[in-house]
C-alpha cells in the first residue's frame, strides 16, 4: 500500500514539473537519455587511451576562432538532421518502458504492404537506419533545419503529454507525425512532394489524416513553439553533437564572415516571430494536407 502511494505521489510531482517543450527553463529530455552512453564512451576511451577527435577536431585560440556554418537563426540542415536522429536514437534505446497507442503502432498501421516479421519489432533500430528514414522524410517534406528542430520539440511534447514511449513498434509513425506537423505549421508546407518518397508508397491519405488528427489532439492542439524553447533545443542538439563527436566542418572566422552572420541573425529574428504568430493563428483542415500517389519505389 505504501509503495503504491509513493509511486502515485512521484507521478503527481512529475506531472507538476514544467514541460520542456513548453517552458524554456525546463531541461530537454534527450540529453538525459544520452548521458549514460556518453559516460560509457568516455570511460572506455580513457581506459584504452583513446582521444577521439584529437587530430581532426579544431579548437579556437586567442588569435583564431573556428566556427561551422550553423547558427541558431540559420542552422545547417545536414548537421541538424543528424543531431535530431541521434536524439531519437537515444530516446528509443534508453526508454523507460514500451507504452504506446494503437494509432502509432506499425503492426496495426503498417507503412508498407510488405509483411514485416515480428522479430523486427523486438530490436531497437540502429542509428544509421533511423537517419535514412528521417532523411528520406525530410527530403519529401522539404523540411528546413528549423523545422527539424521543431520536429524534435513536437516529438518530446507528444511523449510527455500522452505519457507514452517511443519504441521499435511506434517510432516510425511518431517521427512521421512530428515531421508532418513541423512541415505544415512551421515550414508552411501544406502539400508534400511524395511521388519520390520510398517510405510512403503504400500509405493512404485517410491514414495520414487520422494520425495527424490524433497527434494534434494528444498535443492538445498546442503547436506553438516559443523562440526561447526553439533556441534551447537547438543548443542542446549542438551539445549532443559535441558529446558524440559528430563530424562538423569548421573554418576560421573572418571579419567578412562575422558581418554576414550578424546580418543573417538580424534578418531571421523577425522571421521567427512571424512564424510563431502564424502558427498560433493557423487552423487548416487536414483533408488536403498530403496527397499520396502510388509509386514503384522499394522500401529500404
C-alpha atoms as one frame of an Amber mdcrd trajectory, in Angstrom:
protein
   0.000   0.000   0.000   2.770   2.416   0.950   4.666   1.634  -2.239   1.570
   2.402  -4.323   1.063   5.734  -2.559   4.708   6.620  -3.032   4.558   5.852
  -6.774   1.376   7.889  -7.132   2.985  10.826  -5.314   6.057  10.610  -7.551
   3.927  10.684 -10.695   1.993  13.648  -9.301   5.232  15.550  -8.645   6.474
  14.792 -12.153   3.198  15.999 -13.610   3.668  19.343 -11.848   7.115  19.891
 -13.406   7.265  22.324 -16.347   7.140  20.634 -19.729  10.468  21.093 -21.590
   8.690  21.550 -24.922   6.707  24.480 -23.481   8.992  26.169 -20.981  12.482
  27.478 -21.837  13.862  26.827 -18.344  12.803  23.168 -18.198  15.547  20.775
 -19.302  15.048  18.940 -22.576  14.636  15.177 -22.310  17.012  13.764 -24.902
  20.301  14.882 -23.237  19.448  12.859 -20.121  18.728   9.845 -22.333  22.226
  10.061 -23.822  24.235  10.707 -20.642  24.795   7.047 -19.754  26.107   6.191
 -23.223  28.316   9.275 -23.347  29.851   8.456 -19.964  30.486   4.863 -21.060
  32.212   6.060 -24.239  34.422   8.462 -22.292  35.293   5.785 -19.728  36.146
   3.319 -22.484  38.292   5.877 -24.309  40.093   6.721 -21.081  40.893   3.082
 -20.275  42.026   2.435 -23.843  43.984   5.707 -24.044  41.910   6.854 -26.977
  41.289  10.536 -27.600  38.516  10.781 -30.207  38.767  13.725 -32.477  42.240
  14.700 -31.241  43.638  15.017 -34.727  40.528  16.211 -36.569  38.771  18.488
 -34.094  39.875  22.120 -34.204  39.830  24.374 -31.170  39.655  28.154 -31.034
  42.532  30.191 -29.675  43.167  33.827 -28.829  44.105  34.556 -32.438  41.709
  32.270 -34.335  38.046  31.360 -33.843  36.771  28.210 -35.553  33.060  28.080
 -36.398  30.801  25.977 -38.592  28.138  27.470 -40.836  25.280  26.718 -38.423
  23.624  29.406 -36.294  20.508  29.393 -34.145  18.742  31.550 -36.717  20.010
  29.582 -39.724  21.111  26.043 -38.773  22.897  23.701 -41.121  20.300  21.233
 -42.430  22.500  18.150 -42.699  24.034  18.604 -39.253  20.665  19.336 -37.641
  19.042  16.231 -39.127  21.967  14.117 -37.909  21.619  15.545 -34.402  17.838
  15.058 -34.389  18.346  11.453 -35.497  20.810  10.896 -32.654  18.313  12.322
 -30.139  15.605   9.962 -31.425  18.030   7.040 -31.243  18.757   7.714 -27.570
  15.059   8.174 -26.838  14.397   4.682 -28.198  17.452   2.978 -26.742  17.077
   4.365 -23.208  13.290   4.494 -22.948  11.623   3.830 -19.605   9.009   1.366
 -20.900   7.057   0.413 -24.033   3.889   2.456 -23.523   2.212   3.211 -26.834
  -1.071   3.956 -28.600  -2.701   1.966 -31.397  -2.619   4.875 -33.865   1.207
   4.827 -33.800   1.620   1.042 -33.770   3.195  -0.014 -37.058   1.885  -3.549
 -36.599  -1.668  -2.185 -36.765  -0.969   0.604 -39.260   1.935  -0.556 -41.449
   3.729   1.873 -43.737   4.254  -0.824 -46.344   2.257  -3.708 -47.788   5.223
  -5.991 -47.391   4.892  -8.338 -44.429   7.237  -7.365 -41.617   8.418 -10.219
 -39.361   7.555  -9.905 -35.677  11.263 -10.114 -34.797  11.723  -6.711 -36.424
   9.803  -5.068 -33.577  11.796  -6.832 -30.869  15.050  -4.973 -31.531  15.938
  -1.291 -31.322  16.707   0.282 -34.725  20.282   1.258 -35.479  21.160   4.914
 -35.656  22.008   4.764 -39.367  18.617   3.169 -40.125  16.807   5.952 -38.270
  18.851   8.522 -40.192  17.901   7.031 -43.562  14.230   7.114 -42.582  14.363
  10.692 -41.296  16.451  11.887 -44.241  14.001  10.420 -46.746  11.032  12.005
 -44.988  12.811  15.345 -44.632  13.563  15.411 -48.349   9.946  14.591 -49.258
   8.652  17.264 -46.882  11.357  19.745 -47.966  11.904  20.177 -44.246  14.123
  23.075 -43.229  16.730  22.848 -40.481  14.497  24.942 -38.247  11.657  22.510
 -38.990  13.896  19.621 -37.932  14.434  21.246 -34.534  10.681  21.821 -34.167
  10.095  18.162 -35.118  12.016  17.131 -32.010  10.043  19.648 -29.920   6.751
  18.121 -31.120   8.066  14.599 -30.526   9.028  15.279 -26.908   5.782  17.187
 -26.378   3.852  14.139 -27.565   5.780  11.756 -25.297   5.150  13.909 -22.227
   1.560  14.965 -22.955   0.404  11.469 -23.949   2.667   9.685 -21.428   3.969
   7.202 -23.971   7.398   5.924 -25.011   8.986   5.816 -28.428   9.926   2.188
 -29.129  10.519  -0.245 -32.040   6.791  -0.660 -32.757   5.886   3.035 -32.999
   8.969   5.145 -33.677   8.429   5.445 -37.440   4.849   6.690 -37.184   5.647
   9.055 -34.310   8.545  10.572 -36.266   6.378  10.754 -39.379   3.620  12.539
 -37.462   6.056  15.021 -35.930   7.578  15.834 -39.329   4.101  16.195 -40.832
   3.158  18.825 -38.272   6.508  20.615 -38.364   6.448  20.917 -42.156   2.838
  22.102 -42.097   2.746  24.530 -39.201   6.358  25.685 -39.043   7.618  25.496
 -42.634   4.122  26.277 -44.002   4.100  23.395 -46.493   0.544  22.082 -46.803
   1.321  19.503 -49.508   4.266  17.156 -49.730   6.128  16.177 -52.870   5.826
  12.488 -52.069   5.999  10.992 -55.561   9.630  10.098 -54.904   9.233   9.185
 -51.240  10.005   5.483 -50.863   8.645   5.197 -47.336   5.123   6.450 -48.102
   4.455   4.390 -51.201   1.689   2.320 -49.561   0.291   4.872 -47.100  -3.196
   6.252 -47.673  -4.416   9.810 -47.270  -7.001   8.617 -44.747  -4.310   7.066
 -42.555  -2.200  10.224 -42.614  -5.183  12.427 -41.808  -6.243  10.184 -38.931
  -2.734  10.126 -37.471  -2.410  13.898 -37.793  -5.741  14.385 -36.031  -4.749
  12.100 -33.157  -1.321  13.748 -32.918  -2.904  17.198 -32.643  -5.432  16.014
 -30.065  -2.678  14.451 -27.959  -0.766  17.734 -28.159  -3.978  19.418 -27.017
  -3.640  21.434 -30.242  -0.610  23.181 -28.777   1.605  23.660 -31.827   3.173
  26.893 -30.646   6.952  26.815 -30.184   8.332  29.951 -28.485  11.676  31.072
 -29.830  13.222  30.587 -26.382  12.184  26.913 -26.462  13.411  26.537 -30.044
  16.793  28.043 -29.098  17.091  25.728 -26.081  16.547  22.655 -28.265  18.967
  23.955 -30.889  21.817  24.461 -28.419  21.115  21.149 -26.684  21.370  19.436
 -30.067  24.698  21.179 -30.609  25.897  19.862 -27.248  24.695  16.381 -28.169
  26.719  16.516 -31.383  29.814  17.593 -29.458  29.367  14.874 -26.811  29.091
  12.211 -29.525  31.925  13.581 -31.676  29.763  14.131 -34.737  31.880  15.421
 -37.598  31.064  19.088 -38.159  33.090  21.097 -40.667  34.569  24.219 -39.059
  36.556  27.053 -40.649  38.348  30.120 -39.250  36.059  33.091 -38.626  36.961
  36.042 -40.853  35.759  39.635 -40.450  33.565  39.346 -43.545  32.010  36.111
 -42.362  31.327  37.576 -38.918  29.499  40.502 -40.502  27.447  38.123 -42.653
  26.468  36.012 -39.645  25.392  39.109 -37.743  23.282  40.300 -40.683  21.636
  36.885 -41.051  20.764  36.804 -37.367  19.069  40.199 -37.544  17.047  39.233
 -40.620  15.946  35.880 -39.200  14.859  37.278 -35.854  11.737  38.853 -37.361
  11.109  35.719 -39.406  10.740  33.515 -36.324   8.418  35.972 -34.640   6.179
  35.960 -37.730   6.251  32.159 -37.943   5.238  31.746 -34.290   2.353  34.178
 -34.680   1.208  32.456 -37.878   1.357  29.005 -36.252  -0.968  30.156 -33.481
  -3.464  31.683 -35.915  -3.407  28.933 -38.497  -6.241  26.416 -38.484  -6.043
  24.396 -41.664  -8.059  21.280 -42.413  -6.085  18.068 -42.705  -8.174  16.951
 -45.668  -5.810  18.464 -48.252  -2.680  18.169 -46.154  -0.984  15.435 -48.088
  -1.525  13.860 -51.452  -0.041  10.438 -51.938   0.264   8.650 -55.226   1.386
   5.107 -55.855   4.964   4.544 -56.917   7.145   1.556 -57.680   9.886   2.548
 -55.261  11.141  -0.098 -52.867  11.196   0.473 -49.147  14.779   0.188 -47.921
